[in-house]
Amino acid sequence: MLAKAPNLESLELGRNPLRTLDLAPLAQCSHLEGLVATAEAPVDLAPLAACANLRWLHVYCQQWPALDLMPLAGLAHFESLYVNGTVLTALDLSPLAHCTTLRSFSLHCPAMRQVALSPLAACAQLETFSLEHTPVQELELFTWPNLQRLNLLRVPLETLDLTPLYNSKLKRFWFVEHTLAELDLTPLVGLETLDDVYFKPALRLLLDEVYVYHPERILSPGVRRYVDAGACLATGRFTRLKVLLHRLMQSPSPTATPYPTMDAATFWRLIEDARSAATGGGDMASELMRRLWSLPPETLKRFYDLFWYVMSLPGDDVHRTVYEVRGGCSDDDFLDFREWLLAQGQQIFYRVVNEPQVLRVWGEDGLGFEEGIVSMPLYQVCKARGVRV
């Protein structure tokens, strides 16, 4: 009967599950745009490869042990996939890497403990991503610039990194009936479109300290409401730098650098340039990362070596003076002090190295401790650029 309806555009087969379902006649339906398929026994989707105009597919495969999506790989207009499978334990998404027009992906598979989403990285048009009742513990998101809706329901994740979404068009983020202990919202602060943010149960929300203390810099209305309600705890700069690194990696490779060679003078010039750029309320670690990213690998390695050489210069006499002024200074504290001191620039750094007693004049309030202000952006850039350190 279906063969006699070549102009059929949409079809719902099995509001109640059919025992068997043969899609072979659909190979003649070249105008078919949408299909809902529900059956108890596994269904061969191969005939759909001939449906060149197919745009959406909903598959209810409660008792199917497997589902082959390969017939979707050649569909140039395919936009939406919904899979609901009670006993489905695995699903190969690699055919979707060819579906560059995919806009919506939804999965409801209570028996699936692991799913590799990497094929979806090629789906730059993706607008909706939903996982429901799918008990995966690891979830890797990708840079989907057009993503608008992220829905996670009963997904027992152990961690969730939102960094790839920093440049998306996200409007809605729902995370419901989860088991996550904490979540860093820093990557979402710049999304002006993000208004609908909902977590149930409540969890420990983290945010870069810059935005906790300066909420006026938050562009997302949804994130801003949580900050205004006092629901976000201040954290360090790590996530902020990850977001910046993602942005740098997505930008064209640097063709020139203002630091073509790296000697001691250039090392200090780079440090002080970053410090000067941050005096207007910016962040020195971020300014430093931008400059390090512009360096050729061999120059970057030379900067790394100089950094640790300079860090070794404040000796036991400096450590002892900091200890006495502060009333205590562990090895970790002294490491943070040396990074802070280095970030003050060459003149102040060497004055302390040569005259540790000046710290007594500064007093405890004049001492700073900056964990990773230089080493954190340096390590991240070296790793991203493949520089072995």
Secondary structure, 3 states (H helix, E strand, C coil): CHHHCCCCCEEEEEEEEECCCCCHHHHHCCCCCEEEEEECCCCCCHHHHHCCCCCEEEEECCCCCCCCCHHHCCCCCCCEEEEECCCCCCCCCHHHHHCCCCCEEEEECCCCCCCCCHHHHHCCCCCEEEEECCCCCCCCCCCCCCCCEEEEECCCCCCCCCHHHCCCCCCEEEEECCCCCEEECHHHCCCCCCCEEEEECCCEEEEEHHHHHCHHHCCCHHHHHHHHCCCEEEECCHHHHHHHHHHHHHCCCCCCCCCCCCCHHHHHHHHHHHHHHCCCCCCHHHHHHHHHHCCCHHHHHHHHHHHHHHHCCCCHHHHHHHHHHHCCCCHHHHHHHHHHHHHCCHHHHHHHHHCCCHHHHHCHHHCCCCCCCCHHHHHHHHHHHCCCC
